[in-house]
């Protein structure tokens, strides 16, 4: 259980990401949104998700970690305008 900015083992592990409500200032009805997961190798996962401003709604994703990666970081984009909305701190691999 490592939070953003922390260090953890990537060996036989999974990265689990939860995306909550977008702030009203960043949400535009009808726009498409995507989450990207980055490592030192570049983008390792990218997918569209249904964004909302409803604080009771969450989007979750889970991916197997690569023990050779140095870190993982999450970015949230408004795909309709290609605008970066959120940039997470990396989670560092304790073995690297």
C-alpha positions as CSV (number, residue, x, y, z in Angstrom):
1,X,0.0,0.0,0.0
2,X,2.2,2.8,-1.3
3,X,0.7,6.3,-1.9
4,X,1.8,8.8,-4.5
5,X,5.3,10.1,-3.7
6,X,6.2,7.0,-1.9
7,X,8.5,4.0,-2.5
8,X,7.4,0.4,-2.8
9,X,8.3,-3.0,-4.3
10,X,7.1,-3.6,-7.9
11,X,7.9,-7.3,-7.8
12,X,4.8,-9.4,-8.2
13,X,2.7,-6.3,-7.5
14,X,-0.2,-4.3,-9.0
15,X,-0.7,-0.6,-9.5
16,X,-4.3,0.4,-8.5
17,X,-5.5,3.8,-9.4
18,X,-8.8,5.5,-8.3
19,X,-10.0,8.6,-10.1
20,X,-12.6,10.7,-8.3
21,X,-14.8,13.6,-9.2
22,X,-13.3,16.3,-11.4
23,X,-13.5,19.9,-10.1
24,X,-16.2,21.9,-11.8
25,X,-13.6,24.3,-13.2
26,X,-12.0,21.4,-15.2
27,X,-15.1,19.4,-16.3
28,X,-16.9,20.2,-19.6
29,X,-20.1,18.3,-20.5
30,X,-19.6,16.3,-23.7
31,X,-15.7,16.3,-23.5
32,X,-13.8,13.0,-23.5
33,X,-11.3,12.3,-20.7
34,X,-8.4,9.9,-20.4
35,X,-6.0,8.6,-17.8
36,X,-2.3,7.9,-18.7
37,X,0.1,5.9,-16.6
38,X,3.7,6.7,-17.2
39,X,7.0,5.0,-16.3
40,X,10.6,5.7,-17.2
41,X,9.7,3.8,-20.5
42,X,7.0,6.3,-21.4
43,X,3.3,5.8,-21.5
44,X,2.5,2.2,-20.3
45,X,-1.3,2.5,-20.2
46,X,-3.8,4.9,-21.6
47,X,-7.6,4.7,-21.6
48,X,-10.7,6.9,-21.8
49,X,-12.9,7.1,-18.7
50,X,-16.3,8.5,-17.9
51,X,-15.5,11.7,-16.0
52,X,-18.0,13.2,-13.5
53,X,-18.3,15.9,-10.9
54,X,-20.3,13.6,-8.7
55,X,-18.1,13.0,-5.6
56,X,-19.8,9.6,-5.0
57,X,-18.5,8.2,-8.3
58,X,-15.0,6.7,-8.8
59,X,-13.2,5.1,-11.8
60,X,-10.8,2.4,-10.9
61,X,-8.1,0.7,-12.9
62,X,-5.5,-2.0,-12.0
63,X,-2.4,-3.1,-13.9
64,X,0.5,-5.4,-13.2
65,X,3.7,-3.6,-12.4
66,X,7.0,-4.3,-14.2
67,X,9.7,-4.9,-11.7
68,X,12.2,-3.2,-14.0
69,X,10.3,0.1,-14.0
70,X,11.9,2.8,-12.0
71,X,8.5,4.6,-11.2
72,X,4.9,5.0,-12.2
73,X,3.0,8.3,-12.4
74,X,-0.6,9.1,-13.3
75,X,-1.8,11.9,-15.6
76,X,-5.4,13.0,-16.3
77,X,-6.3,14.7,-19.6
78,X,-9.2,16.4,-21.2
79,X,-8.9,14.5,-24.5
80,X,-11.1,16.9,-26.4
81,X,-8.6,19.7,-25.9
82,X,-5.5,17.7,-25.0
83,X,-5.3,19.6,-21.8
84,X,-3.4,18.1,-18.8
85,X,-5.8,18.4,-15.8
86,X,-3.9,16.5,-13.1
87,X,-0.4,15.2,-12.6
88,X,0.3,12.7,-9.8
89,X,3.6,12.3,-7.9
90,X,5.5,9.2,-8.9
91,X,5.6,6.0,-7.0
92,X,9.2,4.9,-6.9
93,X,10.5,1.3,-7.2
94,X,12.4,0.5,-4.0
95,X,14.6,-2.0,-6.0
96,X,15.8,0.8,-8.4
